[in-house]
Amino acid sequence: MAESAFSTSGRIRRLPPAAVNRIAAGEVVERPAAAAKELIENALDAGARSIRVRIEGGGLTRLMIEDDGHGMSADELPVAIERHATSKLTANEDGDVDLLDIHTMGFRGEALPSIGSVSRLSILSRARDADGAFEITVDAGRVDGPKPAAWSGLTSNGTRVDVRDLFYATPARLKFMKTERAEAQAIADAVRRLALARPDVAFHLESDERT
């Protein structure tokens, strides 16, 4: 009988959280436009009325989303980068969640940890009525912060998500990217679709110093 290609002697082990996030990133964030869409939807769910998007190098070099939503506190920032942590679902007394009663654009809590596992991510946020702002950084899954930080946002509260070197931690994925121009256009298309769906929100897009 031919030897099986599957080993029966190896033990089943849990993958490290960093590996789990990188695997998930391939499903949640396939290209820069997908990251932009997820982050803009987060901003909309945070009650933003003004959203600024800046991209460099087709979003691979830099993708920054800035909003004037309700912001996050120092306690919320570390939770925001945990998988399946979300402010958009609430469990009842039995611990159950009604997935049929969802009124937000996102709810899985996968975007930020997935992006942070494959890039250099920083999140600067100031909650409404807070005394100051805080920043947390994630470099290929390694977390630093949150720490007090200077605030220069669109208004007195909001969040700035700055993604640099997207997919640098998974270089094999870079081979599947299109040209920087094509990736930038895909982001512009995603922003346009979201803007058309939310005429009550002001969108501003900048690409490589061009508005």
ABEGO torsion letter per residue (X at the ends): XBBBABBAABBBBBBBAAAAAAAAAAAABABAAAAAAAAAAAAAAAGBABBBBBBBGGGAABBBBBBABAEBBAAAAAAAABBGBBAABBBBAAGBBBAABBABABAAGAAAAAAAAABBBBBBBBBBGBABBBBBBBBGGBBBOBBBBBBABABABEBBBBBBGBGAABAAAAAABBBAAAAAAAAAAAAAAAAAABAABBBBBBBGGBX
